[in-house]
């Protein structure tokens, strides 16, 4: 960078920012002639002024030192601003949609039934939706465990929705089937989340163990979730009998998950042992 290029760049950016030489000098607490010398190529700014000059002229320190526009950095900043705008618009759109659904339901329920009854089902369902669509963006600014906290909130909202539905519709299905099956599904999900995100091992082992967890959850769900079918876990483990078409698809899926999970676990275990030996040898 020569003085001529630098002087032209500073003058151009000062004019673009809307400052006179005197105004810029006052903001930097320097003499008017000092700014004039910069723009005539007679001297460079003091190093202690660089950050403040960059802030006033809306340029990066890289642009200041090279005396040219950093188009790549400007493009990245523009894309980042656009993405933030999209996220904000996304959140506002969903929040507005939830309010547009909630308020009419509140009014209609009171006007027709003179009490709040089915409104609570709508409210719980919208709360679950908000946990999925809006909560992750709010948590992303506060915690690095956004997925975990969002998942916990979704689980809590799901159990709340089931409880409200049972309260409004009656029946003994909540504790008999709904909560156990839902708890089983979320338990499997959180187990897979813990394995994939927090287990310090290779991905072969993570995927293998996750598939085994899914196989167990699938088996338990098929037996527990369909108590009237009369099928037991022995029917699924009987490799000699594939004639029962009622469970054939589920049985194939279960064994495919089990086989893939076992293979992944074995491969991952071998890689983990080899990695341990390599570390010891070093």
ChimeraX commands (.cxc) that place a marker at each C-alpha (Angstrom):
marker #1 position 0.00,0.00,0.00 radius 0.5
marker #1 position 1.47,3.38,-0.98 radius 0.5
marker #1 position 0.51,6.76,0.39 radius 0.5
marker #1 position -1.37,7.80,-2.74 radius 0.5
marker #1 position -3.66,4.76,-2.66 radius 0.5
marker #1 position -4.23,5.19,1.06 radius 0.5
marker #1 position -4.99,8.92,0.79 radius 0.5
marker #1 position -7.52,8.33,-1.99 radius 0.5
marker #1 position -9.16,5.49,-0.05 radius 0.5
marker #1 position -9.50,7.54,3.16 radius 0.5
marker #1 position -10.91,10.53,1.28 radius 0.5
marker #1 position -13.39,8.32,-0.57 radius 0.5
marker #1 position -14.61,6.60,2.59 radius 0.5
marker #1 position -14.85,9.90,4.49 radius 0.5
marker #1 position -17.06,11.36,1.79 radius 0.5
marker #1 position -19.14,8.17,1.65 radius 0.5
marker #1 position -19.68,8.40,5.42 radius 0.5
marker #1 position -20.81,12.02,5.06 radius 0.5
marker #1 position -18.08,13.69,7.12 radius 0.5
marker #1 position -16.08,16.79,6.37 radius 0.5
marker #1 position -12.39,16.78,7.25 radius 0.5
marker #1 position -13.17,19.01,10.23 radius 0.5
marker #1 position -15.97,16.75,11.51 radius 0.5
marker #1 position -13.84,13.63,11.23 radius 0.5
marker #1 position -10.96,15.38,13.00 radius 0.5
marker #1 position -13.23,16.41,15.88 radius 0.5
marker #1 position -14.56,12.86,16.28 radius 0.5
marker #1 position -11.00,11.52,16.36 radius 0.5
marker #1 position -9.78,14.32,18.66 radius 0.5
marker #1 position -7.06,15.34,16.21 radius 0.5
marker #1 position -6.30,18.55,14.37 radius 0.5
marker #1 position -8.02,19.33,11.07 radius 0.5
marker #1 position -4.66,19.53,9.35 radius 0.5
marker #1 position -3.90,15.95,10.42 radius 0.5
marker #1 position -6.81,14.57,8.42 radius 0.5
marker #1 position -5.80,16.79,5.53 radius 0.5
marker #1 position -2.29,15.32,5.59 radius 0.5
marker #1 position -3.74,11.77,5.47 radius 0.5
marker #1 position -5.77,12.61,2.39 radius 0.5
marker #1 position -2.85,14.34,0.68 radius 0.5
marker #1 position -0.58,11.36,1.25 radius 0.5
marker #1 position 1.77,13.22,3.58 radius 0.5
marker #1 position 1.35,10.94,6.60 radius 0.5
marker #1 position -0.44,7.90,8.00 radius 0.5
marker #1 position -2.83,7.83,10.99 radius 0.5
marker #1 position -1.44,6.84,14.37 radius 0.5
marker #1 position -1.90,3.12,15.09 radius 0.5
marker #1 position -4.04,3.93,18.16 radius 0.5
marker #1 position -6.62,5.58,15.89 radius 0.5
marker #1 position -7.14,2.68,13.50 radius 0.5
marker #1 position -10.07,1.04,15.33 radius 0.5
marker #1 position -11.92,4.32,15.76 radius 0.5
marker #1 position -11.35,5.36,12.14 radius 0.5
marker #1 position -12.67,1.99,10.94 radius 0.5
marker #1 position -15.76,2.37,13.09 radius 0.5
marker #1 position -16.50,5.89,11.87 radius 0.5
marker #1 position -15.92,5.08,8.20 radius 0.5
marker #1 position -17.68,1.66,8.39 radius 0.5
marker #1 position -14.70,-0.27,7.09 radius 0.5
marker #1 position -12.79,-3.27,8.41 radius 0.5
marker #1 position -9.22,-3.09,9.67 radius 0.5
marker #1 position -8.23,-5.29,6.73 radius 0.5
marker #1 position -9.70,-2.74,4.32 radius 0.5
marker #1 position -7.94,0.07,6.18 radius 0.5
marker #1 position -4.55,-1.64,5.98 radius 0.5
marker #1 position -4.91,-2.64,2.31 radius 0.5
marker #1 position -6.64,0.58,1.21 radius 0.5
marker #1 position -9.23,-1.32,-0.82 radius 0.5
marker #1 position -12.72,-2.74,-0.33 radius 0.5
marker #1 position -12.88,-6.30,0.98 radius 0.5
marker #1 position -15.72,-7.50,-1.26 radius 0.5
marker #1 position -15.69,-11.01,0.19 radius 0.5
marker #1 position -16.08,-9.74,3.76 radius 0.5
marker #1 position -18.82,-7.35,2.68 radius 0.5
marker #1 position -20.62,-10.17,0.90 radius 0.5
marker #1 position -20.41,-12.37,4.01 radius 0.5
marker #1 position -21.74,-9.55,6.21 radius 0.5
marker #1 position -24.59,-8.97,3.77 radius 0.5
marker #1 position -25.48,-12.67,3.73 radius 0.5
marker #1 position -25.30,-12.79,7.54 radius 0.5
marker #1 position -27.69,-9.82,7.80 radius 0.5
marker #1 position -30.02,-11.45,5.28 radius 0.5
marker #1 position -30.00,-14.71,7.24 radius 0.5
marker #1 position -30.74,-12.88,10.50 radius 0.5
marker #1 position -33.61,-11.12,8.76 radius 0.5
marker #1 position -34.98,-14.42,7.47 radius 0.5
marker #1 position -34.78,-15.97,10.94 radius 0.5
marker #1 position -36.55,-13.03,12.51 radius 0.5
marker #1 position -39.22,-13.06,9.82 radius 0.5
marker #1 position -39.65,-16.81,10.27 radius 0.5
marker #1 position -40.17,-16.40,14.02 radius 0.5
marker #1 position -42.58,-13.48,13.65 radius 0.5
marker #1 position -44.61,-15.31,10.99 radius 0.5
marker #1 position -45.09,-18.36,13.20 radius 0.5
marker #1 position -45.78,-16.28,16.31 radius 0.5
marker #1 position -48.38,-14.29,14.38 radius 0.5
marker #1 position -49.93,-17.49,13.06 radius 0.5
marker #1 position -50.20,-18.94,16.55 radius 0.5
marker #1 position -51.90,-15.79,17.84 radius 0.5
marker #1 position -54.28,-15.73,14.87 radius 0.5
marker #1 position -55.29,-19.30,15.72 radius 0.5
marker #1 position -55.38,-18.87,19.49 radius 0.5
marker #1 position -57.45,-15.70,19.85 radius 0.5
marker #1 position -60.45,-16.81,17.69 radius 0.5
marker #1 position -60.52,-20.19,19.46 radius 0.5
marker #1 position -60.53,-18.46,22.83 radius 0.5
marker #1 position -63.43,-16.21,21.81 radius 0.5
marker #1 position -65.44,-18.99,20.12 radius 0.5
marker #1 position -65.07,-21.40,23.03 radius 0.5
marker #1 position -66.30,-18.79,25.51 radius 0.5
marker #1 position -69.09,-17.59,23.22 radius 0.5
marker #1 position -70.47,-21.04,22.38 radius 0.5
marker #1 position -69.79,-23.11,25.50 radius 0.5
marker #1 position -69.52,-20.27,28.05 radius 0.5
marker #1 position -66.38,-21.90,29.39 radius 0.5
marker #1 position -62.89,-22.82,28.27 radius 0.5
marker #1 position -62.85,-26.49,27.32 radius 0.5
marker #1 position -61.48,-27.52,23.92 radius 0.5
marker #1 position -59.53,-24.25,23.82 radius 0.5
marker #1 position -56.95,-25.86,26.10 radius 0.5
marker #1 position -56.32,-28.58,23.51 radius 0.5
marker #1 position -55.66,-25.90,20.89 radius 0.5
marker #1 position -53.46,-23.98,23.32 radius 0.5
marker #1 position -51.39,-27.07,24.17 radius 0.5
marker #1 position -51.00,-27.98,20.49 radius 0.5
marker #1 position -49.84,-24.46,19.62 radius 0.5
marker #1 position -47.44,-24.52,22.56 radius 0.5
marker #1 position -45.93,-27.71,21.18 radius 0.5
marker #1 position -45.63,-26.07,17.77 radius 0.5
marker #1 position -43.93,-23.01,19.26 radius 0.5
marker #1 position -41.41,-25.25,21.02 radius 0.5
marker #1 position -40.46,-26.69,17.63 radius 0.5
marker #1 position -40.53,-23.57,15.45 radius 0.5
marker #1 position -39.63,-20.64,17.73 radius 0.5
marker #1 position -37.82,-21.93,20.80 radius 0.5
marker #1 position -34.64,-23.12,19.01 radius 0.5
marker #1 position -33.95,-19.59,17.71 radius 0.5
marker #1 position -34.42,-18.10,21.17 radius 0.5
marker #1 position -32.18,-20.67,22.85 radius 0.5
marker #1 position -29.46,-20.43,20.19 radius 0.5
marker #1 position -28.37,-17.07,21.60 radius 0.5
marker #1 position -28.22,-18.33,25.18 radius 0.5
marker #1 position -26.85,-21.87,25.19 radius 0.5
marker #1 position -24.74,-24.29,23.20 radius 0.5
marker #1 position -27.12,-27.09,24.21 radius 0.5
marker #1 position -29.99,-25.75,22.11 radius 0.5
marker #1 position -30.99,-29.15,20.71 radius 0.5
marker #1 position -31.10,-30.75,24.17 radius 0.5
marker #1 position -33.17,-28.00,25.79 radius 0.5
marker #1 position -35.49,-27.77,22.78 radius 0.5
marker #1 position -36.01,-31.54,22.88 radius 0.5
marker #1 position -36.82,-31.42,26.60 radius 0.5
marker #1 position -39.33,-28.63,25.99 radius 0.5
marker #1 position -40.94,-30.57,23.11 radius 0.5
marker #1 position -41.20,-33.66,25.31 radius 0.5
marker #1 position -42.81,-31.68,28.14 radius 0.5
marker #1 position -45.25,-29.99,25.73 radius 0.5
marker #1 position -46.16,-33.37,24.21 radius 0.5
marker #1 position -46.97,-34.88,27.60 radius 0.5
marker #1 position -48.98,-31.77,28.45 radius 0.5
marker #1 position -50.97,-32.05,25.21 radius 0.5
marker #1 position -51.76,-35.70,25.90 radius 0.5
marker #1 position -52.86,-34.86,29.45 radius 0.5
marker #1 position -55.14,-32.05,28.24 radius 0.5
marker #1 position -56.66,-34.32,25.57 radius 0.5
marker #1 position -57.34,-37.00,28.18 radius 0.5
marker #1 position -58.83,-34.39,30.52 radius 0.5
marker #1 position -61.22,-33.11,27.85 radius 0.5
marker #1 position -62.16,-36.43,26.23 radius 0.5
marker #1 position -62.07,-38.82,29.17 radius 0.5
marker #1 position -61.02,-42.47,29.03 radius 0.5
marker #1 position -58.22,-44.42,30.67 radius 0.5
marker #1 position -55.89,-44.41,27.65 radius 0.5
marker #1 position -53.51,-41.77,29.03 radius 0.5
marker #1 position -51.69,-43.83,31.65 radius 0.5
marker #1 position -52.48,-47.18,30.06 radius 0.5
marker #1 position -50.97,-46.56,26.64 radius 0.5
marker #1 position -50.31,-42.90,25.70 radius 0.5
marker #1 position -47.76,-41.96,28.35 radius 0.5
marker #1 position -45.86,-45.28,28.27 radius 0.5
marker #1 position -45.49,-45.33,24.47 radius 0.5
marker #1 position -44.65,-41.62,24.29 radius 0.5
marker #1 position -42.15,-41.99,27.12 radius 0.5
marker #1 position -40.59,-44.97,25.33 radius 0.5
marker #1 position -40.21,-42.98,22.10 radius 0.5
marker #1 position -38.71,-39.96,23.81 radius 0.5
marker #1 position -36.48,-42.21,25.90 radius 0.5
marker #1 position -35.10,-43.76,22.72 radius 0.5
marker #1 position -34.64,-40.32,21.16 radius 0.5
marker #1 position -32.74,-38.93,24.16 radius 0.5
marker #1 position -30.60,-42.07,24.30 radius 0.5
marker #1 position -29.63,-41.60,20.64 radius 0.5
marker #1 position -29.05,-37.87,21.24 radius 0.5
marker #1 position -26.76,-38.62,24.17 radius 0.5
marker #1 position -24.84,-41.24,22.18 radius 0.5
marker #1 position -24.36,-39.10,19.08 radius 0.5
marker #1 position -23.66,-35.79,20.74 radius 0.5
marker #1 position -22.02,-36.49,24.06 radius 0.5
marker #1 position -20.33,-39.91,23.80 radius 0.5
marker #1 position -16.59,-39.32,23.14 radius 0.5
marker #1 position -16.02,-42.08,20.61 radius 0.5
marker #1 position -15.95,-42.72,16.85 radius 0.5
marker #1 position -19.03,-42.40,14.65 radius 0.5
marker #1 position -19.17,-46.10,13.79 radius 0.5
marker #1 position -19.74,-46.93,17.45 radius 0.5
marker #1 position -22.19,-44.06,17.91 radius 0.5
marker #1 position -24.30,-45.12,14.92 radius 0.5
marker #1 position -24.14,-48.80,15.85 radius 0.5
marker #1 position -25.31,-48.19,19.42 radius 0.5
marker #1 position -28.00,-45.79,18.18 radius 0.5
marker #1 position -29.39,-48.43,15.81 radius 0.5
marker #1 position -29.47,-50.96,18.64 radius 0.5
marker #1 position -31.41,-48.49,20.77 radius 0.5
marker #1 position -33.87,-47.93,17.91 radius 0.5
marker #1 position -34.31,-51.69,17.49 radius 0.5
marker #1 position -35.13,-52.08,21.19 radius 0.5
marker #1 position -37.55,-49.14,21.09 radius 0.5
marker #1 position -39.22,-50.55,17.96 radius 0.5
marker #1 position -39.64,-53.98,19.54 radius 0.5
marker #1 position -41.00,-52.57,22.80 radius 0.5
marker #1 position -43.34,-50.25,20.91 radius 0.5
marker #1 position -44.70,-53.05,18.72 radius 0.5
marker #1 position -45.42,-55.27,21.73 radius 0.5
marker #1 position -46.45,-52.60,24.21 radius 0.5
marker #1 position -48.33,-50.43,21.74 radius 0.5
marker #1 position -50.43,-53.31,20.36 radius 0.5
marker #1 position -51.43,-55.35,23.40 radius 0.5
marker #1 position -54.48,-56.84,21.70 radius 0.5
marker #1 position -52.56,-58.57,18.91 radius 0.5
marker #1 position -51.27,-61.39,21.09 radius 0.5
marker #1 position -47.71,-61.19,19.74 radius 0.5
marker #1 position -44.82,-61.48,22.19 radius 0.5
marker #1 position -41.11,-60.79,21.91 radius 0.5
marker #1 position -40.53,-64.50,21.17 radius 0.5
marker #1 position -42.47,-64.10,17.90 radius 0.5
marker #1 position -40.04,-61.44,16.75 radius 0.5
marker #1 position -36.93,-63.37,17.80 radius 0.5
marker #1 position -38.02,-66.64,16.17 radius 0.5
marker #1 position -35.80,-66.73,13.08 radius 0.5
marker #1 position -37.25,-70.07,11.96 radius 0.5
marker #1 position -40.76,-68.71,11.37 radius 0.5
marker #1 position -41.33,-65.98,8.79 radius 0.5
marker #1 position -44.82,-67.07,7.76 radius 0.5
marker #1 position -46.78,-64.70,10.00 radius 0.5
marker #1 position -47.68,-61.85,7.64 radius 0.5
marker #1 position -49.16,-59.82,10.50 radius 0.5
marker #1 position -45.72,-58.96,11.86 radius 0.5
marker #1 position -43.53,-59.73,8.84 radius 0.5
marker #1 position -42.72,-56.11,7.91 radius 0.5
marker #1 position -42.06,-55.13,11.53 radius 0.5
marker #1 position -39.94,-58.23,12.06 radius 0.5
marker #1 position -37.79,-57.51,8.99 radius 0.5
marker #1 position -37.33,-53.89,10.12 radius 0.5
marker #1 position -36.39,-54.97,13.63 radius 0.5
marker #1 position -33.80,-57.49,12.45 radius 0.5
marker #1 position -32.37,-55.06,9.89 radius 0.5
marker #1 position -31.85,-52.46,12.62 radius 0.5
marker #1 position -30.44,-55.09,14.96 radius 0.5
marker #1 position -27.99,-56.44,12.36 radius 0.5
marker #1 position -26.86,-52.98,11.24 radius 0.5
marker #1 position -26.49,-51.86,14.84 radius 0.5
marker #1 position -24.47,-54.93,15.79 radius 0.5
marker #1 position -22.19,-54.50,12.77 radius 0.5
marker #1 position -21.64,-50.81,13.49 radius 0.5
marker #1 position -20.96,-51.50,17.16 radius 0.5
marker #1 position -18.39,-54.20,16.35 radius 0.5
marker #1 position -16.61,-52.02,13.77 radius 0.5
marker #1 position -16.70,-49.02,16.09 radius 0.5
marker #1 position -15.43,-51.09,19.01 radius 0.5
marker #1 position -12.51,-52.39,16.95 radius 0.5
marker #1 position -11.65,-48.87,15.79 radius 0.5
marker #1 position -11.84,-47.60,19.37 radius 0.5
marker #1 position -9.51,-50.34,20.61 radius 0.5
marker #1 position -7.05,-49.67,17.76 radius 0.5
marker #1 position -7.15,-45.97,18.52 radius 0.5
marker #1 position -6.38,-46.72,22.16 radius 0.5
marker #1 position -3.37,-48.84,21.17 radius 0.5
marker #1 position -2.13,-46.08,18.84 radius 0.5
marker #1 position -2.30,-43.53,21.64 radius 0.5
marker #1 position -0.41,-45.82,24.01 radius 0.5
marker #1 position 2.31,-46.48,21.43 radius 0.5
marker #1 position 2.83,-42.76,20.94 radius 0.5
marker link #1:1,2 radius 0.2
marker link #1:2,3 radius 0.2
marker link #1:3,4 radius 0.2
marker link #1:4,5 radius 0.2
marker link #1:5,6 radius 0.2
marker link #1:6,7 radius 0.2
marker link #1:7,8 radius 0.2
marker link #1:8,9 radius 0.2
marker link #1:9,10 radius 0.2
marker link #1:10,11 radius 0.2
marker link #1:11,12 radius 0.2
marker link #1:12,13 radius 0.2
marker link #1:13,14 radius 0.2
marker link #1:14,15 radius 0.2
marker link #1:15,16 radius 0.2
marker link #1:16,17 radius 0.2
marker link #1:17,18 radius 0.2
marker link #1:18,19 radius 0.2
marker link #1:19,20 radius 0.2
marker link #1:20,21 radius 0.2
marker link #1:21,22 radius 0.2
marker link #1:22,23 radius 0.2
marker link #1:23,24 radius 0.2
marker link #1:24,25 radius 0.2
marker link #1:25,26 radius 0.2
marker link #1:26,27 radius 0.2
marker link #1:27,28 radius 0.2
marker link #1:28,29 radius 0.2
marker link #1:29,30 radius 0.2
marker link #1:30,31 radius 0.2
marker link #1:31,32 radius 0.2
marker link #1:32,33 radius 0.2
marker link #1:33,34 radius 0.2
marker link #1:34,35 radius 0.2
marker link #1:35,36 radius 0.2
marker link #1:36,37 radius 0.2
marker link #1:37,38 radius 0.2
marker link #1:38,39 radius 0.2
marker link #1:39,40 radius 0.2
marker link #1:40,41 radius 0.2
marker link #1:41,42 radius 0.2
marker link #1:42,43 radius 0.2
marker link #1:43,44 radius 0.2
marker link #1:44,45 radius 0.2
marker link #1:45,46 radius 0.2
marker link #1:46,47 radius 0.2
marker link #1:47,48 radius 0.2
marker link #1:48,49 radius 0.2
marker link #1:49,50 radius 0.2
marker link #1:50,51 radius 0.2
marker link #1:51,52 radius 0.2
marker link #1:52,53 radius 0.2
marker link #1:53,54 radius 0.2
marker link #1:54,55 radius 0.2
marker link #1:55,56 radius 0.2
marker link #1:56,57 radius 0.2
marker link #1:57,58 radius 0.2
marker link #1:58,59 radius 0.2
marker link #1:59,60 radius 0.2
marker link #1:60,61 radius 0.2
marker link #1:61,62 radius 0.2
marker link #1:62,63 radius 0.2
marker link #1:63,64 radius 0.2
marker link #1:64,65 radius 0.2
marker link #1:65,66 radius 0.2
marker link #1:66,67 radius 0.2
marker link #1:67,68 radius 0.2
marker link #1:68,69 radius 0.2
marker link #1:69,70 radius 0.2
marker link #1:70,71 radius 0.2
marker link #1:71,72 radius 0.2
marker link #1:72,73 radius 0.2
marker link #1:73,74 radius 0.2
marker link #1:74,75 radius 0.2
marker link #1:75,76 radius 0.2
marker link #1:76,77 radius 0.2
marker link #1:77,78 radius 0.2
marker link #1:78,79 radius 0.2
marker link #1:79,80 radius 0.2
marker link #1:80,81 radius 0.2
marker link #1:81,82 radius 0.2
marker link #1:82,83 radius 0.2
marker link #1:83,84 radius 0.2
marker link #1:84,85 radius 0.2
marker link #1:85,86 radius 0.2
marker link #1:86,87 radius 0.2
marker link #1:87,88 radius 0.2
marker link #1:88,89 radius 0.2
marker link #1:89,90 radius 0.2
marker link #1:90,91 radius 0.2
marker link #1:91,92 radius 0.2
marker link #1:92,93 radius 0.2
marker link #1:93,94 radius 0.2
marker link #1:94,95 radius 0.2
marker link #1:95,96 radius 0.2
marker link #1:96,97 radius 0.2
marker link #1:97,98 radius 0.2
marker link #1:98,99 radius 0.2
marker link #1:99,100 radius 0.2
marker link #1:100,101 radius 0.2
marker link #1:101,102 radius 0.2
marker link #1:102,103 radius 0.2
marker link #1:103,104 radius 0.2
marker link #1:104,105 radius 0.2
marker link #1:105,106 radius 0.2
marker link #1:106,107 radius 0.2
marker link #1:107,108 radius 0.2
marker link #1:108,109 radius 0.2
marker link #1:109,110 radius 0.2
marker link #1:110,111 radius 0.2
marker link #1:111,112 radius 0.2
marker link #1:112,113 radius 0.2
marker link #1:113,114 radius 0.2
marker link #1:114,115 radius 0.2
marker link #1:115,116 radius 0.2
marker link #1:116,117 radius 0.2
marker link #1:117,118 radius 0.2
marker link #1:118,119 radius 0.2
marker link #1:119,120 radius 0.2
marker link #1:120,121 radius 0.2
marker link #1:121,122 radius 0.2
marker link #1:122,123 radius 0.2
marker link #1:123,124 radius 0.2
marker link #1:124,125 radius 0.2
marker link #1:125,126 radius 0.2
marker link #1:126,127 radius 0.2
marker link #1:127,128 radius 0.2
marker link #1:128,129 radius 0.2
marker link #1:129,130 radius 0.2
marker link #1:130,131 radius 0.2
marker link #1:131,132 radius 0.2
marker link #1:132,133 radius 0.2
marker link #1:133,134 radius 0.2
marker link #1:134,135 radius 0.2
marker link #1:135,136 radius 0.2
marker link #1:136,137 radius 0.2
marker link #1:137,138 radius 0.2
marker link #1:138,139 radius 0.2
marker link #1:139,140 radius 0.2
marker link #1:140,141 radius 0.2
marker link #1:141,142 radius 0.2
marker link #1:142,143 radius 0.2
marker link #1:143,144 radius 0.2
marker link #1:144,145 radius 0.2
marker link #1:145,146 radius 0.2
marker link #1:146,147 radius 0.2
marker link #1:147,148 radius 0.2
marker link #1:148,149 radius 0.2
marker link #1:149,150 radius 0.2
marker link #1:150,151 radius 0.2
marker link #1:151,152 radius 0.2
marker link #1:152,153 radius 0.2
marker link #1:153,154 radius 0.2
marker link #1:154,155 radius 0.2
marker link #1:155,156 radius 0.2
marker link #1:156,157 radius 0.2
marker link #1:157,158 radius 0.2
marker link #1:158,159 radius 0.2
marker link #1:159,160 radius 0.2
marker link #1:160,161 radius 0.2
marker link #1:161,162 radius 0.2
marker link #1:162,163 radius 0.2
marker link #1:163,164 radius 0.2
marker link #1:164,165 radius 0.2
marker link #1:165,166 radius 0.2
marker link #1:166,167 radius 0.2
marker link #1:167,168 radius 0.2
marker link #1:168,169 radius 0.2
marker link #1:169,170 radius 0.2
marker link #1:170,171 radius 0.2
marker link #1:171,172 radius 0.2
marker link #1:172,173 radius 0.2
marker link #1:173,174 radius 0.2
marker link #1:174,175 radius 0.2
marker link #1:175,176 radius 0.2
marker link #1:176,177 radius 0.2
marker link #1:177,178 radius 0.2
marker link #1:178,179 radius 0.2
marker link #1:179,180 radius 0.2
marker link #1:180,181 radius 0.2
marker link #1:181,182 radius 0.2
marker link #1:182,183 radius 0.2
marker link #1:183,184 radius 0.2
marker link #1:184,185 radius 0.2
marker link #1:185,186 radius 0.2
marker link #1:186,187 radius 0.2
marker link #1:187,188 radius 0.2
marker link #1:188,189 radius 0.2
marker link #1:189,190 radius 0.2
marker link #1:190,191 radius 0.2
marker link #1:191,192 radius 0.2
marker link #1:192,193 radius 0.2
marker link #1:193,194 radius 0.2
marker link #1:194,195 radius 0.2
marker link #1:195,196 radius 0.2
marker link #1:196,197 radius 0.2
marker link #1:197,198 radius 0.2
marker link #1:198,199 radius 0.2
marker link #1:199,200 radius 0.2
marker link #1:200,201 radius 0.2
marker link #1:201,202 radius 0.2
marker link #1:202,203 radius 0.2
marker link #1:203,204 radius 0.2
marker link #1:204,205 radius 0.2
marker link #1:205,206 radius 0.2
marker link #1:206,207 radius 0.2
marker link #1:207,208 radius 0.2
marker link #1:208,209 radius 0.2
marker link #1:209,210 radius 0.2
marker link #1:210,211 radius 0.2
marker link #1:211,212 radius 0.2
marker link #1:212,213 radius 0.2
marker link #1:213,214 radius 0.2
marker link #1:214,215 radius 0.2
marker link #1:215,216 radius 0.2
marker link #1:216,217 radius 0.2
marker link #1:217,218 radius 0.2
marker link #1:218,219 radius 0.2
marker link #1:219,220 radius 0.2
marker link #1:220,221 radius 0.2
marker link #1:221,222 radius 0.2
marker link #1:222,223 radius 0.2
marker link #1:223,224 radius 0.2
marker link #1:224,225 radius 0.2
marker link #1:225,226 radius 0.2
marker link #1:226,227 radius 0.2
marker link #1:227,228 radius 0.2
marker link #1:228,229 radius 0.2
marker link #1:229,230 radius 0.2
marker link #1:230,231 radius 0.2
marker link #1:231,232 radius 0.2
marker link #1:232,233 radius 0.2
marker link #1:233,234 radius 0.2
marker link #1:234,235 radius 0.2
marker link #1:235,236 radius 0.2
marker link #1:236,237 radius 0.2
marker link #1:237,238 radius 0.2
marker link #1:238,239 radius 0.2
marker link #1:239,240 radius 0.2
marker link #1:240,241 radius 0.2
marker link #1:241,242 radius 0.2
marker link #1:242,243 radius 0.2
marker link #1:243,244 radius 0.2
marker link #1:244,245 radius 0.2
marker link #1:245,246 radius 0.2
marker link #1:246,247 radius 0.2
marker link #1:247,248 radius 0.2
marker link #1:248,249 radius 0.2
marker link #1:249,250 radius 0.2
marker link #1:250,251 radius 0.2
marker link #1:251,252 radius 0.2
marker link #1:252,253 radius 0.2
marker link #1:253,254 radius 0.2
marker link #1:254,255 radius 0.2
marker link #1:255,256 radius 0.2
marker link #1:256,257 radius 0.2
marker link #1:257,258 radius 0.2
marker link #1:258,259 radius 0.2
marker link #1:259,260 radius 0.2
marker link #1:260,261 radius 0.2
marker link #1:261,262 radius 0.2
marker link #1:262,263 radius 0.2
marker link #1:263,264 radius 0.2
marker link #1:264,265 radius 0.2
marker link #1:265,266 radius 0.2
marker link #1:266,267 radius 0.2
marker link #1:267,268 radius 0.2
marker link #1:268,269 radius 0.2
marker link #1:269,270 radius 0.2
marker link #1:270,271 radius 0.2
marker link #1:271,272 radius 0.2
marker link #1:272,273 radius 0.2
marker link #1:273,274 radius 0.2
marker link #1:274,275 radius 0.2
marker link #1:275,276 radius 0.2
marker link #1:276,277 radius 0.2
marker link #1:277,278 radius 0.2
marker link #1:278,279 radius 0.2
marker link #1:279,280 radius 0.2
marker link #1:280,281 radius 0.2
marker link #1:281,282 radius 0.2
view
